Amino acid sequence: MDHLHYLETEAIEILRETAFQFERPVLLFSGGKDSICMVHLARLAFAPNPIPFTLLHIDTGHNFTETLSFRDNLVQTMGLSIEVRSVVEAMRKREILDPKVKFPSRNAMQSFALLDAIQELNIDACIGGGRRDEDKARAKERIFSFRDHEGTWNPLSQRPEPWTMLNGRINPGENVRVFPLSNWTELDVWNYIQREQIALPSLYFTHERLCVELPDGALMAYNPYLRLESTDVLVERNVRFRTIGDMTCTAAIPSMASSVEEVITELNQTQLSERGATRLDDRISEAGMEDRKRQGYF
Amino acid sequence: MTGSVKLEWKIENDKDIFKGRTNMRILKVFTCGNVDDGKSTLLGRLLLDSDSISVDILHQLTEPGGGVLNLALLTDGLRAERSMGITIDVAYKFFTTKHTKYILVDTPGHQEYTRNMYAGASECEVAIILIDALKPIEAQTRKHFEIMETLGIKHLIIAVNKMDAVGFEHAVFLERQTEVNAVLNPQENQHVHWIPISALTGENVVESTQAMPWYPGPTILECLESIPAFIDTHSALPLLEIQGIYEGTAYGKVLQGTLDVKNTLYHGTQSLEIEECYVNGIPSMVAAPGDQVTLLGSDIQILARGQQWGLESPLRGTECTVELCWMGDTTEPGTMEFILRRGTAERIARVDLPIRINPNDIQQITLNLSAPIDVLTDRIQAKKERIILIDKTTNATVAAGIIKQINQ
């Protein structure tokens, strides 16, 4: 069994356990490569029958238009059902305004919309695309990751998962986050995309884009949500995105990679980690991910 | 803080052959050792020398003011771990060589968190056990060996670390070997590999060394690379476990053997003919051990989650003896009930606990089940009949263990 077959089999088993242990699971869909892979895996897991999960998109309102049109196209061609919940709406309910900073991220605010959706739709399991290689807090997280009735992750009292025997039993009001791609790396995902010929949004491949160049060299896609200053420099560059998040906090990388194969070659040579290269929101503090996860983040 | 060492590193660009291949095997390895035995340093060495740490991550690990890497920060990913300077829970790290994707499970050495070590170790084929050359082996190391024995870990790499601090003396290595051999009872199918190393200076971790001419054997990485791919017994008769039924279709897993669509499978007195089979979503006439299958046919309605279907007659009983690692809180003697999970099967299990049981205890107990379960003798001997116990109120996983015996 080669490693991609192993990882695929493991993910399928986790997806099936989710379907059979929970009543109302949803598949969290962001339009990024990991969630697109999960839709593909879910199709394989339940073929020839339809995917038994509704997709849930937590929409920050800061999405790239390419992401949204890819999402709508995927849902339509594959006959999926999807719920979209708005971060802006969740912020309005709580009277929270966008931070008045140059790059106003709604990343942490996604947790509000997610927790609202869990309550509203009575969701007992959320399948997410998180991987253990992304971040040191994620590296500690279980595959079935328990959340109490407030949506809190308590990293010091996680349920042990010997032999990957997944315990999804919960009481009403509690939920479980499910991570089928736990043991995948960024390169595993790309090699799998190549093997399975999975279609991705064009943002992942080289294109010309107007960017704001930051002093440390980071390239932010020019968009109406940035609070630019007169000294900011706009440049036209050949870039691609290594991760797809909010337009306000995801940096592009200079790249000429125009195919999956070229992206794999590029990743083999890079000396930066995936999130380190692209995510402004992860540069905040050493425990950024752990703290957000404790408060209900994906 | 443990793991704070000065370590030289350089980024080499000639190692891209290590990454991005598609035909690698998977090897699951866990590391364990007492606090301060150098576990974080060893992990850091393996990851650094296999070019698996990005530059930005290295910067996060480097203390301000020059070159000192705190390698514990690589795996101690939680606030509490960093503030206490110890590993509390399992961390998963990955690195690849030309032929292998390694899933590296870093488990805590601290006595209090032995249960996390048990859970992390449970699925691994290989253990790297660190022994400190500077001091005699301690009680916690004996406990680690007890767990390897319980779990039946196939390959034990016993690394005697800090050899640089004892002048690379062969006599010290032999001394530790004698101590360990007095408490270690390797089973027939367990392989023990002894390697003298210095994680700090790198001897025998990835690179071999001239410092210990008395040791002609492999480095840790060479040893890992030489361990044959774990092959489940294709020769065993097929055994299928049902995960569930959806839209009149059965979903399951091949636990062992090769499943052929033409096989007739049995569960008690019932028999099953398969008409169509999918492996990982693709139509297929056969499925290999470990494969996820989808089954179609007119017999599907007799299948249910938790059942095992096969060609051999299993033992069927309601009383089973298990060797447990206790993961819940301290529990006083008495009669109590738990939910038992074996694969996808669930039963209510009644326990008459004769003595108080504490977290991290390894204990043999007898369970009375609400309904019989099927168990194959061969799988008991191979330690493949594994269970967890779940608290009926909190739903927490309070114990994990291996079935030793079933009474009909």
Interface residues (C-beta under 8 A of the other chain):
Chain A: M1 D2 H3 L4 H5 Y6 E8 T9 I12 E13 R16 E17 A19 F20 R43 L44 A45 F46 A47 P48 N49 P50 P52 R132 D133 D135 K136 A137 R138 A139 K140 P155 L156 Q158 R159 P160 E161 P162 W163 T164 M165 N167 R169 I170 N171 S182 N183 T185 L187 D188 W190 N191 Q194 R195 I264 L267 N268 Q269 T270 Q271 L272 S273 G276 A277 E286 A287 E290
Chain B: I11 N13 D16 K19 G20 T22 N23 M24 R25 I26 S54 V55 D56 I57 Q60 L73 L74 T75 D76 G77 L78 R79 A80 R82 I88 D89 V90 A91 Y92 K93 F94 K101 I103 R115 N116 Y118 A119 S122 E123 Q243 G244 Y246 E247 T249 Y251 K253 Y278 N280 G281 I282 A288 G290 D291 Q292 T294 L296 R305 M327 I339 R341 G343 T344 R386 I388 I390 N395 A396 T397 A400
